Amino acid sequence: MVRPKQPFGPRVFRWVVTIAIVIPSIWSAAGLGVSVERLLAAPADIWNVVHRLFPPELSPEVVQRAMPKVMESLFVAWMGTIIAAVLSLPLAVLAARNISSKGVGFVVRQLLVLIRSVPELLLAMVLIPVTGLGAWTGTLAIGIHSIGTLGKLSSEELEGINPGPVEAIAGVGGSKLAQIRFGVLPQVMPTIMAYWLYRFEINIRASAVLGAVGVGGIGAELIAQMQFRNFERVGTVLFLTIAVVLVIDTISARLRRRIITGNREPGAVAIYQSAGAVKRAGLLLLTAAIGFLVVFLLIQLQAPVV
């Protein structure tokens, strides 16, 4: 059996794409000064830093300094997401091509691009002379930047709706606002709310970084401990931050699946009952570890600082 000859066009396209990826990658690596020696030495350099973080110092003083900052990062991320969610939804409606006029849609889409092009860190540095140092500046920086991302994602979701309900409402004399309220939003709100939750997860990490420039959050504590080479305390800060992020991500993922699919997620008891013996033992150990950690942190937060 003779194999058919592959068309010339797709082969050329694959080679062009490959070259377009490989050559800029090599050029970028050369521009960054990345060498083989540095790559080979990277694992040892990473281990040299990581092993100093253990064991983390979990004294009452350190926990009482770090935990409020971790929670402040969480509050900054939450309020920034709320601001972005409230403002991005009307902007998304105005940016959707199938809802607003061409002129308005073009202007709003370019505005969203402009907002997305400015990172949170730069926004925070611009806002510091206006609002000063503190958590409010970080909240505004995260909220403003998130407007651009959520507005783009939401407008694309709005453009993919089924026009049938909208046309039905318009056919019975419904206003434009009624068409959006009853024909458009019910189709897209589950997905848009899932975007909000996903953005909240991203903003938690962003708020930790923003703390490094003095606008609230755990980043300020992390930088302070690193400057004094208190690596055990740096390990504590990282440990608490990672623990909180993991918990938030787990809860948010379950909520997003519930919102999108509409199916109820199995509870802890149902998961335990359906698991095998090995998985049950693992679940019990995990539950015990989490419970021990929560109790330990509560004790350390209430303990007097010597």
Secondary structure, DSSP 8 states (H G I E B T S, - for coil): -------HHHHHHHHHHHHHHHHHHHHHHHHTT--HHHHHHHHHHHHHHHGGG-S----HHHHHHHHHHHHHHHHHHHHHHHHHHHHHHHHHHHH-TTTS-HHHHHHHHHHHHHHHTS-HHHHHHHHHHHH-SSHHHHHHHHHHHHHHHHHHHHHHHHHTS-HHHHHHHHHTT--HHHIIIIIIHHHHHHHHHHHHHHHHHHHHHHHHHHGGGTSSSHHHHHHHHHHTT-HHHHHHHHHHHHHHHHHHHHHHHHHHHHHHH------HHHHHHHS-HHHHHHHHHHHHHHHHHHHHHHHHHHS---
